[in-house]
């Protein structure tokens, strides 16, 4: 009885897996209107991301200014803000010295 149940469950799992991985037809190519709408959405999303980034920067600046003002009002010494160090410029590869001109043969 247990073997029959196990076989039934295994068979059903196998059948379900087979149906789940059945190949679906490819989606139709987007129309010109859909392409235009997608391009507009991409532009809008980029603008929204830029606006969000600017708002985040402003809020971080306000929070830092508020912190420094509070610490100054309390009379506590606060070190100046440390800005992220700019990445050092990549070093230019050392130019090989030009070989000395060969002495003119006589």
N, C-alpha and C positions, 0 to 999 in steps of 0.2 A: 504494500500500500504506500509506504514512504517512498519507494523507488518510483512508483507511478507519479506521485505528486512532484517529486524532484524533476522527473522527465518533463512533465507538463509545464512546470514553472520555467525550466530551461528552454523548452520549445517556445513558450510565449515570449520570453526575453529575447530569444534569437529573432523571432518574427518581428517584434517591436523594433529591435535594433535595425533590422533590414529595411523596415518602412521609414525609420527616422533618417537613414543615410541615403535614401533614394535620391537620385539626381533630379534636381528641379530645373525647369527651363530657364535660360538666362533672361534677365530683365530686358525689356525693350530699351533701345537707346533713347536718351533724353531728347525732347524736341527743342527747337530754338527758344521757345517761350520758357521752358524749364531751365535751359542753360542761362538765359538772361536773368531769371529769378534767382538762380543760384549765385550768379555773379553779384547781383544787388545785395543778397544776403551776406555774402562774403565781405563786401565793402562796409555794410552796416555793422557787422560783427567786429571788423577791424577798428572802426571808429569808436564803437562802444568799449572795446578793450583799451584803446588809447585813453579815452575819457576816464575809465575806471583807474587806470594807472596814474593819471594825473591827480585824481581825487585822493588816491592812496598816498601819493607823495606829499600832497598838501596836508593831509591829516597827520602824517608822521612828523612833518615839520612843526605843526602846531603843538603836537604832544611834546616834542623835544623842547620847544620854546617855553611851554608851560612848566615843564620839569625844571628847566634852568631858572625860570623866574621864581618858582616856589623855593628852590634851594637858596637862591640869592636872598629872598625875603626872610628865610629862616637863619641866614647868616652862615650857612654851611659852604665850605669850599668845594667846588665841583670842577674837576678837570675839564678842559675844553673838549668838545665832541671830536671823536676820532673819525675822520672820513676814511672810507675804504681807499687803500693805496691803489693808485693806478698801476696797471700791469706795466712792467718795464718794457721799453721798446726792444724789439728783437735786435740782437747785435748783427751788424752786417758782416758777412764772411770776410775774413782778412784777405785782401787782394794779394796774390802771389807776386813777389818781386820779379820784375822783368829780368830775364837773364842778361848778364853783361854782354855787350856786343863783342863778338869774337875779334881778336886782333887780325887786322888785314894781313893776309899772307902775301909774301913777296915772291 
